[in-house]
Amino acid sequence: MDGGFGWQDQWVFAVGGECSLFRDRLKLRAGYNYGKSPIQRHVVFANALLGVIMEHHFTTGFSLLVTKNLSLDFTWERHFKNTKSDDGCGDIYSIDGKGTRITAAADIIGAGLSYIF
């Protein structure tokens, strides 16, 4: 009734690290992040087009210094599957959208070549 998506503020917890090997020519990275989905059960229908329901995230990657000025970089993010269902206990739109389910998961891969000036 107040408009918007019905999101609430939240705490997000994250931990990560980096390890350098071979005189800093290779850097290995890994991390984990948890943040509760901002979408509440009574506004799932209003958020049906948004995929921000994943709560557990794992990341890893590396950077390899090929030459003094050239770096090869690779990243992988895993956003674990999560499902939200509308309980129909919100405003009039939520009542119409009762039972709406959103399921989402994602894998993101990135690669890059960097020139260091």
C-alpha positions in Angstrom: 0.0 0.0 0.0 3.0 2.3 0.7 4.5 1.5 -2.7 8.0 0.2 -3.3 9.1 -3.4 -3.1 8.8 -3.9 0.6 12.5 -4.5 1.2 14.0 -4.2 4.7 17.5 -3.3 5.8 19.7 -6.2 6.7 23.1 -7.3 8.0 25.4 -9.0 5.5 28.3 -11.3 6.6 31.3 -11.9 4.4 34.8 -13.4 4.7 37.5 -13.7 2.2 41.2 -14.1 1.7 44.1 -13.9 -0.8 47.2 -16.0 -0.9 50.3 -14.9 -2.9 52.6 -17.5 -4.4 55.7 -17.5 -6.6 57.1 -14.1 -5.6 53.6 -12.5 -5.9 53.2 -13.7 -9.6 50.1 -15.8 -8.7 47.4 -14.6 -6.3 44.6 -17.0 -5.3 41.4 -15.6 -3.8 38.3 -17.1 -2.2 35.3 -15.7 -0.3 31.9 -16.4 1.2 29.0 -14.0 1.7 25.6 -14.5 3.4 22.9 -11.9 3.2 19.2 -12.7 3.8 17.0 -11.9 0.8 15.4 -8.5 1.2 12.1 -9.8 -0.2 9.6 -10.6 2.5 7.0 -13.4 2.2 4.1 -11.0 1.7 5.6 -9.1 -1.2 7.0 -11.9 -3.4 4.5 -11.1 -6.2 5.6 -7.5 -6.3 9.2 -8.6 -6.7 8.6 -11.4 -9.3 10.8 -9.8 -11.9 13.7 -9.3 -9.5 16.1 -12.2 -8.9 17.6 -10.9 -5.6 16.6 -13.9 -3.5 19.9 -15.8 -3.4 21.4 -15.7 0.1 24.6 -17.8 0.0 27.4 -16.7 -2.3 30.8 -18.3 -2.9 33.6 -16.6 -4.9 37.0 -17.7 -6.1 39.6 -16.5 -8.6 43.2 -15.9 -9.4 45.5 -13.3 -11.0 48.6 -14.5 -12.8 51.4 -12.0 -13.6 52.5 -13.3 -17.0 55.1 -10.6 -17.6 56.1 -7.5 -15.6 53.2 -5.6 -17.2 50.7 -8.2 -18.2 48.2 -9.9 -15.9 45.7 -12.7 -16.6 42.6 -12.7 -14.2 39.8 -15.2 -13.7 36.8 -15.1 -11.3 33.9 -17.4 -10.5 30.9 -16.6 -8.4 28.4 -19.2 -7.3 25.0 -17.9 -6.0 23.2 -20.9 -4.5 19.6 -21.7 -5.4 16.9 -20.2 -3.2 13.1 -20.1 -3.5 10.6 -17.6 -2.1 6.8 -17.9 -2.1 4.1 -15.2 -1.6 1.9 -16.0 1.4 -0.8 -13.6 0.3 -0.8 -11.7 3.7 0.2 -8.3 2.4 -1.7 -5.7 0.4 -4.3 -6.3 -2.3 -1.6 -7.2 -4.9 -0.2 -9.8 -2.6 -3.6 -11.4 -2.2 -3.9 -11.7 -5.9 -0.3 -13.0 -6.1 -0.7 -15.6 -3.4 1.4 -18.7 -4.2 3.7 -16.8 -6.6 7.1 -18.5 -6.4 10.5 -17.2 -7.4 13.4 -19.5 -7.7 16.9 -18.3 -8.7 20.5 -19.4 -8.8 23.5 -18.1 -10.7 27.0 -18.8 -11.8 29.1 -15.9 -13.1 32.5 -16.4 -14.8 34.8 -13.5 -15.6 38.1 -13.4 -17.4 40.4 -10.5 -18.1 43.7 -9.5 -19.4 45.2 -6.4 -17.7 48.1 -4.2 -18.8 49.9 -2.5 -15.9 51.4 0.9 -16.7 
